[in-house]
Amino acid sequence: MLKDANLITKCRASIMVGFAAAALTAWAGGPQPTYVNNAGIAHTQDKKSNGAAPEVIVYASDLTESALYEFDVWKEPASPGGTAAGTPNTGDELDPPPENDPHVKFKVPVQQGVPYRCWIHMKVGAPKGKSQANKFWVQFSDAVDKANKEILKPRTNSYLTAQGPTQQGWTWVECAPEGAKSATESLIYFQTTGEVTVRMQAGMEGVGFDQLILSPAKFLDKPPAEAIVKK
């Protein structure tokens, strides 16, 4: 009986070690859970052992109906989820913030003090009247400059511009201050860690998008090479 009891004890110890090793492996490098915030945006909590901030990737197909203001939803087979969002083109002009022209608004997770660069996968539409169908204005809550002064706040006259080419079709476009003279002027910093609001306002009628990226690393220096960035 003593021999059998020792064998059972050893088996239990081996099982407990196996569970601990599996849990440690899952925490360090296994699949991470996906969460959906109250704005309907899904994002992956990519916890890295070195504390690096994760890439923030938002698909137009993630957006809830309440996130869209005077934006249409388009069927785009080549886009994530087969969906893009944009504005119809009547050939009229649109005004920059703080005017409340067509826009989308959603929340994303960010980290304090980390430099981000913003990219939009833009669909340049057909020009009509006063519109070249190739511009967005972008704002972020809790964004700050180097002096820790709040900038880019939604519904103010502080914003970044994503100005696409005149050629129709899909392209990655950087969000940058108008007249920026260096790449560092386009970097975005936040004063808090947590969820912030992104507000993308159409700068011209007829423009569309299917992805927005806030990149702290992978696309900090150059845009994605692929049409669809996987989460």
HELIX and SHEET records of a PDB file:
HELIX    1   1 LEU A    2  GLY A   29  1                                  28    
HELIX    2   2 ALA A   60  ASP A   62  5                                   3    
HELIX    3   3 GLU A   65  ALA A   67  5                                   3    
HELIX    4   4 PRO A   80  GLY A   82  5                                   3    
HELIX    5   5 ALA A  183  SER A  186  5                                   4    
SHEET    1   A 2 THR A  34  VAL A  36  0                                        
SHEET    2   A 2 ALA A  42  THR A  44 -1                                        
SHEET    1   B 4 VAL A  56  TYR A  59  0                                        
SHEET    2   B 4 GLY A 208  SER A 215 -1                                        
SHEET    3   B 4 THR A  83  GLY A  86 -1                                        
SHEET    4   B 4 ASP A  72  LYS A  75 -1                                        
SHEET    1   C 4 VAL A  56  TYR A  59  0                                        
SHEET    2   C 4 GLY A 208  SER A 215 -1                                        
SHEET    3   C 4 ARG A 117  VAL A 124 -1                                        
SHEET    4   C 4 GLY A 169  GLU A 174 -1                                        
SHEET    1   D 5 LEU A  68  TYR A  69  0                                        
SHEET    2   D 5 HIS A 103  VAL A 110 -1                                        
SHEET    3   D 5 GLY A 194  ALA A 202 -1                                        
SHEET    4   D 5 LYS A 135  PHE A 140 -1                                        
SHEET    5   D 5 LEU A 160  GLN A 163 -1                                        
SHEET    1   E 2 ALA A 143  VAL A 144  0                                        
SHEET    2   E 2 TYR A 189  PHE A 190 -1                                        
END                                                                             
